[in-house]
Amino acid sequence: MRRLLGMIALVAQFGAGSAWSQDRMVTLVRSTLACTSWAAWRESVQASLTPTGARMSRHCPIRIAAGSRVIVVDDDAGHGAAEVRRGGQTWFVDGDKLK
């Protein structure tokens, strides 16, 4: 029982500590679509390579303007994505558009 409580305390300590240590405020260099998941962000990036380009959808419902301030949760969410927080919600955006 004591070992289990020790493991729970260890997980809680590292889980809470890592979330706070990575968060930082940054400014967007260029406007970007904000997507609700990494998969939606990836589809948006692939669509941006077509002649019609990427468009807003239910999975990427907002465009964050250049110069806006966001909180970076994870600046390397995978393959160029960054996980940011804005307006109380978590979004996936292009990592190269962060300053």
SVG drawing of the C-alpha trace seen along z (x, -y; Angstrom):
<svg xmlns="http://www.w3.org/2000/svg" viewBox="-18 -42 28 44">
<polyline fill="none" stroke="black" stroke-width="0.4" points="0.0,0.0 2.8,-2.4 4.5,-1.7 1.3,-2.4 0.9,-5.8 4.5,-6.6 4.0,-5.9 0.8,-8.0 2.6,-10.9 5.5,-10.6 3.2,-10.6 1.3,-13.6 4.5,-15.5 5.9,-15.0 2.5,-15.5 1.9,-18.9 5.4,-20.1 5.9,-19.5 2.7,-21.2 3.7,-24.4 7.3,-24.4 6.6,-24.3 3.9,-27.0 5.2,-30.3 3.6,-33.3 4.6,-34.0 3.4,-36.1 2.3,-34.7 4.5,-36.0 1.8,-35.2 -1.9,-34.4 -2.7,-30.7 -5.5,-28.3 -6.1,-26.8 -7.3,-23.2 -8.9,-21.2 -6.5,-18.2 -3.2,-17.2 -4.8,-15.1 -7.0,-18.1 -3.9,-20.3 -2.1,-17.8 -5.0,-17.6 -5.0,-21.4 -1.3,-21.5 -1.7,-19.0 -4.7,-21.0 -2.6,-24.1 -0.3,-22.5 -3.2,-22.2 -4.1,-25.0 -7.3,-25.9 -5.4,-26.0 -6.6,-25.2 -9.9,-26.5 -11.7,-26.8 -13.8,-23.8 -15.4,-22.4 -12.0,-20.9 -10.1,-24.1 -12.8,-26.7 -10.7,-29.8 -7.9,-31.8 -5.6,-33.4 -4.3,-36.8 -0.7,-37.8 0.5,-39.6 -1.8,-37.7 -0.4,-36.4 -0.8,-32.7 0.4,-30.4 2.6,-27.5 1.8,-24.2 4.0,-22.1 6.2,-23.7 6.9,-20.3 3.6,-18.5 4.9,-16.5 6.0,-17.1 6.0,-20.9 2.8,-21.4 2.7,-23.4 0.0,-23.0 -1.1,-26.4 -3.8,-27.8 -5.9,-30.8 -9.3,-31.9 -9.3,-29.0 -9.1,-26.4 -6.2,-24.3 -5.4,-24.5 -2.8,-23.0 -1.1,-25.6 2.1,-25.7 5.1,-25.8 7.1,-27.9 4.6,-30.8 5.5,-31.3 8.0,-34.0"/>
</svg>
